[in-house]
Structures are given as C-alpha cells and as structure tokens.
Amino acid sequence: MNNRRTSIPLPWVIWGLAAAFYGYGYFQRVAPSVMTAELMRDFDASAAGLGNLSAYYFYPYALIQIPIGMMIDRLGVRRVLLAAGALCAGGSILFALAPTLGWAATGRILVGTGAGVAWVGTLALAVMWLPANRFAAVTGLSLLVGLVGAVLGQAPLAAFIDAAGWRDAMLWSGIVMAAIAILMVPFVRDKSMHTGPRHTGSMLGGLSSVLRNPQTWKVAVFTGSLVTPMAAFAGLFGVPFVQEYYGVSKTTAGATVSLILVGWGLGGPIAGWLSDKYQRRKPVMAFGAGVLVIAWLVILLMPMPLLSFQVLMFVQGVASGAVIINFAVTKESNLPTATGVAMGLINMAGMAASAASLLLVGWLLDLGWDGTMVDGARVYGETVYRQAFTIFPILMACGFVAALLLRETHCRPLDAVATRPTSPAR
C-alpha cells in the first residue's frame, strides 16, 4: 500500500514537469508582444524586423519537429527533454543580455530550439504514462498549462517590464526555466509507448508512412490555419493594436489580448472532453474553425467598445481550443510506431505557419506605415492594422474546409490501435 500511494502520482508529476516546460516555451513565444516598443527602440527595428526577430523562435521550432519525433520514437524522451530545457534556459539568458539584434536573434533561436521539444515530449509522456482513452482530454489539459504560461507572458510580464525593464524580466525567466530543467532530472522517466512490436526499420520509414497518409495533410492545413492568429496577433501585434485603437496602457492591452489565451486554455480541455465523450473528432474541429471565421470578420468589420472586443477575444480563444484535437486525429490516423514523428510533423506545420504569419503581417504593416514614430519606435494606424489582419479570417476559412474534408477517426484505445495490422491511411 505504501508503494502504491507513492507511485500513483508519479505519472502526473512526470507529465506536469514536461507541461511546465511547454508552458515556459509558450511564455517565451508571446513575450515580445508586450515589449515591441522597447525592442524596436533598443535594436532599431521595423515591424518586419521585429516580426523576423520574433519568428526566430519559430524557425528552429518548426525544423526540429520531425527529427525530434524520430528521436522520441526510437530513443526515448528523457535525455532529449533535459537537453532541450538547458538550451531553452541558456537562450533566454542570452536574449536578456543581447547587445545587438544579432545576439538577440541567436537567443531566440536557442529558445525556439529547446521549446520545440516540449510539446511533442509532453504528449509522448502522456502516451507513455496516462490513460490512453483520455488522450484528447490530457492534450487539452497540456494546452491549458501551456496557455497559463502564455497569459503570464502578457499583462503580468508587461507589469514586470514597466517596473524592472525587459532585460531583467527575460533574465529571471531564464532562471525559472533552469529550475524546471533541474527538477526534471530526478523525475522524468521513459517508458514504451507501444504495446505491440516496435518497428525496427529505418528511421525514415515512419516519416514515409505519415507523409503518404492524406489525413496528415488535412490536419496540417487545419493546424496551420488555426494557430496563426495566436502567433501574429496574440504573440506580437495584438497588444500595440489594442493600445493604438482603444488608447489604453500596455498592461491593459496585454490583459485584453491574453483573454484569447485564457479562452484557448479553457477551450482546449472542453474540446478534448467533448471529442472523447461523443467519440467524434470532425464536428468539434469544424465548429471551432467556423466560429473563428465569424469572430474575426466581426472584429475587422464592426467597430465596438472595449468590453465587446474583450468578449470576442475570449470567444475566439475558446473556439481555438478545437485545434488540440488535431493530435488525437494524428495519433489515430497513423501507425503507433510513427506516433512521435506524426505529431512532430503536425507541430512543424503549425510553427511554420506561425513564422510565416509574423513575417507577412509585419510586411503588411510596414507597407501601410505613414512614417510616424514615437520615442524611436514606429507607430502604425488602426486602419493599417485591420488591413494586415485580414489574412486571419481567410486562414480560418481554410481550416474550416480542411476539417470538413477529414475522415472521422473516432476514439480508440491505444492498445487496439497498436495491435491492429492496418495501413497508415485506414
């Protein structure tokens, strides 16, 4: 009984530490949104340059997803996760101390490389240690933990920056990440994800099977479409837009934009629970994308008071929670021996789309800039922001169509999937 009492929480401790790492990565992902003026001033950057600096997080994040998936499938999670945590902490500290834009970009690259392991690693540990028939719900809970980090990277970080400056804020964040990595050392353990025989072919075999699966590409389009507003709006340009349009402080603007993340944090577990409860994936995914199309059209076309805008921020965040079901569909649509690489590929699609959206929105803002500058930073008008943000409902519509075209996978216990000898595109 004593052994049982001490061993029961261990799977949740393992998952929780990995999820905390993911939360830190999300904190870093959105952190530039509340320091745009400071970064523009200190590094003499335009909107496109700032978008590129922020995107340096996403470039390595996207590129390592498939290799990380392969390594997790073949080598396990623990060592990769620990090395990534150290890399993420070091990159954060380097960014805080960066004397030039080049050094800051290097720090962002290191942070993105380390954080790129966290999501796939968290899901892999969930597959290893937690109930298989609750995978979608646990995925939503993982997203919730991540978005707690994202919310901390908005209004709370803005307040910290106002009090101590952005460099001290980033330095302390690096120290926190180092502490998380140290805590992972005695707790995080590997365990087989597969109840059936492990695949012993080439490491590229799993990737080939995933790429040949039509479901993969539909899920990739759905994922890339739904995550781009989180990167370009919540992650960078939303706070200055709210400041410009409503004339509020940076802290208030950060709190307003963070309502997307709060909604997403609630919507993820709800979407996962509904999907598991009713044994359906497609309807929840399509409904979420459809609500987002409507929400963004209303935001762009209808002037509204701040309170109404904040409600829409929250609503679209809840609807965005449907994106987490993509990992359940991915797991259920591919061979169990390719679980890591399949999830890595889908995550790569989301990160690549996020990086592209940062560059595109930044370019569109610079295209409409009238030359106004305040305290050494460029200022963009409300009309210019709206024009740049028109890409969001277009992308949401693509995600809606992709969800409709998906083949329903239903929810199946992992053991049943692992032992069923079917093709990847079943």
Beta strands, then each sheet from edge to edge (+ up, - down):
strand 1: 373-374
strand 2: 377-378
sheet 1: 1+ 2-
end
